[in-house]
């Protein structure tokens, strides 16, 4: 297959567990593939050499953006798809992708990432996110040492928060970790995030990321402090990370026994955050406050929204809450209706693997 005008850039360190599967999934599409190794001591480089067009070395400087940008500098093409080794391509509509880069030459592309998660009971679950990872390297670079973001080289290139959806499916295995592995990862992240805070100063985004890691480590008071600071910057709730910050702060309030504060927060932003995930979390907070009827209306609404597909496992929990609440209200026929929908969803997930 002839090469396409797109290069895939992957940074790697000690990724022998994932990198072969990652690279094999790319073979059918004809992309140029560049792997930049940041100091592996396992077989990562040797495996990469079997599949990639180039394997580069980059001395690690505690900066993911620097490594990604170095990788992009060595591509033959201007259009870049940035992947991690633990992200596996499931399918790509190449013809549609080529059309999109003609229609949106100066926008970024949002990668739909399906996250494999470990549930509290040890079983595997799924989450979903949209992450800008596709870009024209003359217009964009990565910024920030960790939780890197694509930013315009020229501030006038693109209106804020504009991306097109990439016609591909990608599964991410980076969150499918045992508890001790996740804690180690978050402790590493926090080290870099606190360094960034000291170097660059405080911002809504750095407060959000520190709060997320502290919350995963169950440091509720620290998480609340950073989330509250982040929201004082009054960034637009249309930004997905701001919506995530509001939801995470509500979760931290609940964990700290501050249920009413969580409800006040969610209601404060409800008219500005019209996403299925926000509505679902609002329902959870209402339920935690004993307001079952209001929670029910939120859960039902979440199942009918334009972006309900973004809920993944949360849609199953949504149906379970609806079923339980209808049973509590003695509405068994309505509970049965949603029970059927729940069972159809379970069957669909089993068939899709």
Buried (B, 14 or more C-beta within 10 A) or exposed (E): EEEBEBBBBBBBBBBBEBBBBBBEBBEEBEBBBBBBBBEBEEEBBEBBEEBBBBBBEBEEEEBBBBBBBBBBEBBEBBBBBBBBBBBBBEEBEBEEBBEBBEEBEBBBBBBBBBBBBBEEEEEEBBBBBBBBBBBBBEBBBBBBBBBBBBBBEEEEBBEEEEBBEBBBBBBBBBBBBEEEEBBEBBEEBBEBBEBBBEEEEBBBBBBBBBBBBBBBBEBBEBBBBBBBBBBEEEBEBEBBBBBBBBBBBBBBBBBBEBBEBBBEBBEEBBEEBBBBBBBBBBBBBBBBBEBBEBBBBBBBBBBEBEBBEBBBBBBBBBBBBBBBBBBEEEEEEBBEBBBEBBEEBEEEBEEEE
